Amino acid sequence: MIQTPSYKTDYEAYRERMRRLADVKAALALMQWDQETYLPAKGAGFRAQQIATLAEMAHKMATSDKLGAMLDSLEESSIPDETERKNISLNRLDFEKQKKYPASFVRKMSEAVSRSFNSWNQAKKENRFSLFEKDLAQLVELKKEETQLLGYSGHPYDSLMDEFEKGSTVKLVDRIFSNMRPKLQELLEKILGKKTPEDAFLYKSFDKKKQWDYGIQVIGSLGFDFEAGRQDLSSHPFSTSFNKYDVRITTRIDESDFTSMLFSCIHETGHALYEQGLPESEYGLPSGEYASLGIHESQSRLWENHVGRSRAFWKFQYPLAQEKFPDAFKNVREEDFYKAVNKIKPSFIRTESDELTYHFHVMIRYEIEKMLISGELKTQDIPECWNEQYRKYLGVEVPSDKMGCLQDVHWSHGSFGYFPTYSLGSFYAAQFFASASKADPFLAEKMETGNTEELLQWLRQRIHASGRLFTSEDICERATGETLNVQYFLDYMLDKYQKIYEF
Ligand code: ZN
């Protein structure tokens, strides 16, 4: 009689295959990280080619017949372990999705992205949208092609959003945004009618090296493991990971703005803590990957806003900042500093905007992207449309494309459908933080002494440890007892700003 081999051997072979794919993807991510940090200008052309080749290789591995056959056979076995079973079914979905992309499309897209990234960089430097427009137009065309390859039932943009946040649709996001918009607008009007906190001391002169050192201290205090990651400089702050023991974050330094680097450091640390908290043994498998970009962003926004912009955090951190920057802060009270870093002020730059107007920045990009993908807006008309929306929602006159439609790196990466996850992340963050605070009534008191360890553990257990095994909504429900409820965010905002602005 022939003994059927146990599924374990098959699972091990599958796992080995996925690890190899993860190795190639890590090499690809490392090259991209380098492209945005240290790559010399003349290396850009070959780098684009190298990245495209690796992207093509990864795609081939992810769609190989061999992998397909392995999944077939594993699907036929009865696997007792739930995690293993889920990995197989999630991998099947990835496999079918990847199969929809012809290899030639993957290469074309990768080359277009590298080209666009370079022309965006140049256009931003020279403040000339026209230098980026042609490449962007080509990228938008490729993205439209992608929506056709992937298929969609509602809006073509649905298929692009789904890539970053599974299950999210124009219908759903429209509903959330149209519910939030008037409420945020009302709050904004209330705040703008009040006396604005003094914040000139945040915009004095802050030595580059001292800022960097201060940032490193803050990052370390939040639990970032410097033996499993590092920080570097780049023109647009970002985070990336090659495995949980090698997580990279980047920042930028503005010598005349204390907040620019600091909050980007805290934000990217939030992303990094998530990556450093993924299970080591699951490397390469869905159970070892982040759940979604909305959940990723919930982590960065939670650390940036609910921790980094909280009174409790500054109780501990402010004396350290005063010691480092006595010229700027020695005569500023902690309470005034706290109010200053939470000042609401409609402005141009998303990454430097306050917690309230931030969502208008996101909604504007979301509306523009939808129109680009549906063909209602041409790329050459972006600056005009952009400036018009800023006038309408934030009442500001955009002075230049550099401060306007050229500010974000996303479009040059072909990341259409990404921006809504920023707002969703903030809404999830408020709900997670409310839950963590309920579970530990001493959370704020601990933060006052610089202790955020228990908060990190709460996030590790409820969010980080399960990788991609659950959808965003399931993670939210498991962690907080209910699915996404934007009221947590609204309550948090109201409570915080009522106190700061005294209304
Ligand atoms: Zn982020």
Residues whose N, C-alpha, C, O or C-beta is under 5 A from the ligand:
A	BS01	ZN	S300
